[in-house]
């Protein structure tokens, strides 16, 4: 796939090729009904399918019919991932390019990132876990003034030794609207059933990183991180252990495609998957959170896409805020991100990189706490 006019400069990396695909797709109007074309300026001539004009036209027609939702890349595997609305068929595969300049092109159905409220019932017996009587990470939480549920991702500490719970803004930050001191309940009000432990105030909202709608041309999207902190009310009532499976690792690392990852969340519990791509452009995320009356599209600069093992979703609604943990390749577990969005229909999860979050909030990870 090169542009209609051959270019002397060939992509030297998967990221460069992915950016070329985006520019080419924008110029040829190949995006689905998502605001991806507003995510970037088309500064390149793009790329083309070669000198065969008939083949180039056929590729363009296929991708216009399938519609492109997102383009990502995997630098370590030299791969570009094109996420499409429609499924690429066996017949399509005979025409679409799968290799270019030593880089593989992969097609995955999906790519639309969504944040939804009203989570389904948990797949585990309970949406929370207790370890020696203490509330674990990976369990249900939500503000006291709404009926909903999300996930306590991890425990962090600031330079003054104050302990906080970390989750998504759209979980405990009321989508930008939480006032300091707002009680955060555990389990969340949706999960406060006859079979639950007694709900308690696990902490109170302290601060957040915002989720502001607007296209990149009009607003600074680098402030969008969908994270909130609540100050823990009693650190003896919580543990850094993730559900029933593993402790929060002490080290934070940058997520990279091909990493094997795991998480423990309120809805799906313990799941495993693989980071398949990093987005090559800002990602438009569709928010529809009825609990807060929120319906908007928010762009995020740095997003990674995870596919669950064995065709199972890595996360579902209610798992928002879950800590994502990876194997660093040397047998060591590292914390790499937070689940914040998904596409349940296609089994995709979207995560934000943890190192940048920790830096922006000036906190450090807490591990080994009452484990």
Buried (B, 14 or more C-beta within 10 A) or exposed (E): BBBBEEBEEBBEBBBBBBBBBBBBBBBBEBBBEBBBBBBBEBEBBBBBBBEEEEBBEBBBEBBBEBBBBBBBBBBEBBBBBBBBBBEBEEEBEEEBBEEBBEBBBBBBBBBBBBBBBBBEEBBBEBBBBBBEEBBBBBBBBBBEBBBBBBBBBBBBBBEEEBBBBBBBBBBBBBBBEBEEEBBBBBBBBBBBEEEBBEBBBBBBBBBBBBBEBBBBEEBEBBEBBBBBBBBBBEBEBBBBBBBBBBBBBBEBBBBBBBBEBBBBBBBBBBBBBBBBBBBBBBBBBBBEBEBBEBEBBBBBBBBBBBBBEEEEBBBBBBBBBBBBBBEBEEEEBBBBBBBBBBBBEBBBBBBBBBBBBBEEBEBEBBBEBBB
